[in-house]
């Protein structure tokens, strides 16, 4: 069994403006690191398809999907008329003429990976895609995110494949508020996370739904403390839930070199967390994991951290 690696060139074409940290160079840094390290040779590389809108609407409201589609159409018309083809949705989040297709590819990668893992073609998969997803709420784009790739895939596994229980694990430095918004109260989905608090988005976790285990940690928390909370808080809850599949919101901006956060993780911490999650998947889910890129903005640290994550997933 092998590890799938899903991406698409459309994901490079989405841009939010000069100097924006969520930039196409993030994917290039990952690709370069995997090639230099040799990890790329161990992966089954696959192209992401465009996600069907009906599957996106498993996690998002129809009006939200239609609004983003309308903006995408309008930007294409704008470019054809000689305009800039750019619209700002909030201070952090913007669309260009390629964003709609990139967002469909990002969600489509998560769906295709879910299909392949559940079919037994792959043991697990990583989706090197952008835009990221975990801040995208049911009816709102925000925080660099338009569609919530992991939440869509989790709902897809339940609704289209008939699974009974899936887990979403989020180790991004920022709270996955969009994922929380979509899955809170759905007892088929267990969401576990840690995140820096107080930090973006303001307020951190806002739901006490019993299917959520979102653990705030203060700035400058280092790997030892994160490993302890994974052992003492995450793992007992994951084992008790016994998920049939794991979905990972793999944000690497908790790395100590990343200027968008103030946590102190290093590559070895990401490898350790991935190993613990892989063991959970092996105990309960036949090893089935789909991991999707979220944050990570220091290009060198991002490439090294994804390499560490994939070395564990691919057992190389």
NORUR-V828191 format. One record per backbone hydrogen bond with DSSP energy under -1.0 kcal/mol. NH is the residue of the N-H (numbers start at 0). CO is the residue of the C=O. E is the energy in kcal/mol with one decimal. If there is no record, write none. Layout:
# NORUR-V828191
nh->NH co->CO e->E
nh->NH co->CO e->E
This chain:
# NORUR-V828191
nh->3 co->123 e->-2.6
nh->4 co->43 e->-2.5
nh->5 co->125 e->-2.5
nh->6 co->45 e->-1.7
nh->10 co->7 e->-1.8
nh->11 co->8 e->-1.6
nh->19 co->16 e->-2.0
nh->22 co->20 e->-1.6
nh->25 co->22 e->-1.8
nh->27 co->23 e->-1.4
nh->28 co->24 e->-2.5
nh->29 co->25 e->-1.7
nh->30 co->26 e->-2.6
nh->31 co->27 e->-2.8
nh->32 co->28 e->-2.0
nh->33 co->29 e->-2.4
nh->34 co->30 e->-2.1
nh->35 co->31 e->-2.7
nh->36 co->32 e->-2.5
nh->39 co->33 e->-2.2
nh->40 co->37 e->-1.1
nh->41 co->38 e->-1.8
nh->42 co->39 e->-1.4
nh->43 co->2 e->-2.7
nh->45 co->4 e->-2.8
nh->47 co->6 e->-2.0
nh->50 co->103 e->-1.5
nh->55 co->51 e->-1.8
nh->56 co->52 e->-2.1
nh->57 co->54 e->-1.5
nh->58 co->55 e->-1.8
nh->59 co->55 e->-1.3
nh->60 co->137 e->-1.9
nh->64 co->60 e->-2.0
nh->65 co->61 e->-2.6
nh->66 co->62 e->-2.4
nh->67 co->63 e->-2.1
nh->68 co->64 e->-2.3
nh->69 co->65 e->-2.5
nh->70 co->66 e->-2.2
nh->71 co->67 e->-2.5
nh->72 co->68 e->-2.5
nh->73 co->69 e->-2.4
nh->74 co->70 e->-2.3
nh->75 co->71 e->-1.8
nh->76 co->72 e->-2.0
nh->77 co->73 e->-2.2
nh->78 co->74 e->-2.4
nh->79 co->75 e->-2.2
nh->80 co->76 e->-1.5
nh->81 co->78 e->-1.8
nh->82 co->77 e->-3.4
nh->86 co->94 e->-2.4
nh->88 co->92 e->-2.6
nh->89 co->92 e->-1.8
nh->94 co->86 e->-2.8
nh->98 co->95 e->-1.4
nh->101 co->97 e->-2.2
nh->102 co->98 e->-3.0
nh->103 co->99 e->-2.0
nh->104 co->100 e->-2.3
nh->105 co->101 e->-2.6
nh->106 co->102 e->-2.2
nh->107 co->103 e->-2.4
nh->108 co->104 e->-2.5
nh->109 co->105 e->-1.4
nh->110 co->106 e->-2.0
nh->111 co->107 e->-2.8
nh->112 co->108 e->-2.6
nh->113 co->109 e->-1.9
nh->114 co->110 e->-2.4
nh->115 co->111 e->-2.5
nh->116 co->112 e->-2.6
nh->117 co->113 e->-2.4
nh->118 co->114 e->-1.8
nh->120 co->115 e->-1.9
nh->121 co->115 e->-1.2
nh->122 co->1 e->-2.5
nh->123 co->1 e->-1.1
nh->124 co->288 e->-1.6
nh->125 co->3 e->-2.6
nh->126 co->290 e->-2.8
nh->127 co->5 e->-2.3
nh->128 co->126 e->-1.5
nh->135 co->132 e->-2.1
nh->136 co->139 e->-1.9
nh->141 co->144 e->-1.3
nh->144 co->141 e->-2.1
nh->148 co->146 e->-1.3
nh->151 co->147 e->-2.7
nh->152 co->148 e->-2.1
nh->153 co->149 e->-2.6
nh->154 co->150 e->-2.4
nh->155 co->151 e->-2.3
nh->156 co->152 e->-2.4
nh->157 co->153 e->-1.6
nh->158 co->154 e->-3.2
nh->159 co->155 e->-2.5
nh->160 co->155 e->-1.1
nh->162 co->156 e->-2.0
nh->165 co->187 e->-2.5
nh->166 co->244 e->-2.3
nh->167 co->189 e->-3.0
nh->168 co->246 e->-3.0
nh->169 co->191 e->-2.3
nh->170 co->248 e->-1.8
nh->176 co->174 e->-2.2
nh->177 co->133 e->-1.3
nh->178 co->133 e->-1.5
nh->179 co->175 e->-2.4
nh->180 co->176 e->-2.5
nh->181 co->177 e->-1.9
nh->182 co->178 e->-2.7
nh->183 co->179 e->-2.2
nh->185 co->182 e->-2.5
nh->186 co->184 e->-1.0
nh->188 co->185 e->-2.2
nh->189 co->165 e->-2.0
nh->190 co->210 e->-2.5
nh->191 co->167 e->-2.7
nh->192 co->212 e->-2.1
nh->193 co->169 e->-1.3
nh->194 co->214 e->-1.6
nh->195 co->172 e->-2.5
nh->196 co->216 e->-2.4
nh->203 co->200 e->-2.0
nh->211 co->208 e->-1.8
nh->212 co->190 e->-2.6
nh->214 co->192 e->-2.9
nh->216 co->194 e->-2.5
nh->219 co->261 e->-3.7
nh->220 co->217 e->-1.3
nh->225 co->221 e->-1.7
nh->226 co->222 e->-2.9
nh->227 co->223 e->-1.9
nh->228 co->224 e->-2.1
nh->229 co->225 e->-2.2
nh->230 co->226 e->-2.4
nh->231 co->227 e->-3.0
nh->232 co->228 e->-2.4
nh->233 co->228 e->-1.8
nh->234 co->229 e->-2.9
nh->236 co->232 e->-1.1
nh->237 co->233 e->-2.7
nh->238 co->234 e->-2.8
nh->239 co->235 e->-2.1
nh->240 co->236 e->-1.9
nh->241 co->237 e->-2.1
nh->243 co->164 e->-2.9
nh->245 co->287 e->-2.1
nh->246 co->166 e->-2.7
nh->247 co->289 e->-2.4
nh->248 co->168 e->-3.2
nh->249 co->247 e->-1.1
nh->249 co->291 e->-2.6
nh->250 co->248 e->-1.4
nh->251 co->294 e->-2.0
nh->255 co->264 e->-3.0
nh->257 co->254 e->-1.9
nh->260 co->257 e->-1.2
nh->263 co->220 e->-2.9
nh->264 co->253 e->-2.4
nh->268 co->265 e->-1.1
nh->269 co->265 e->-1.5
nh->270 co->266 e->-2.3
nh->271 co->267 e->-2.2
nh->272 co->268 e->-2.8
nh->273 co->269 e->-2.4
nh->274 co->270 e->-2.3
nh->275 co->271 e->-2.2
nh->276 co->272 e->-2.4
nh->277 co->273 e->-2.7
nh->278 co->274 e->-2.0
nh->279 co->275 e->-1.9
nh->280 co->276 e->-2.5
nh->281 co->277 e->-2.2
nh->282 co->278 e->-2.2
nh->283 co->279 e->-2.1
nh->284 co->280 e->-2.5
nh->286 co->280 e->-2.6
nh->287 co->284 e->-1.7
nh->289 co->245 e->-2.2
nh->290 co->124 e->-2.8
nh->291 co->247 e->-3.0
nh->292 co->126 e->-2.3
nh->293 co->249 e->-2.3
nh->301 co->297 e->-3.0
nh->302 co->298 e->-2.3
nh->303 co->299 e->-2.3
nh->304 co->300 e->-2.4
nh->305 co->301 e->-2.7
nh->306 co->302 e->-2.0
nh->307 co->303 e->-2.1
nh->308 co->304 e->-2.4
nh->309 co->305 e->-2.8
nh->310 co->306 e->-2.4
nh->311 co->307 e->-1.4
nh->312 co->308 e->-2.1
nh->313 co->309 e->-3.0
nh->315 co->310 e->-2.2
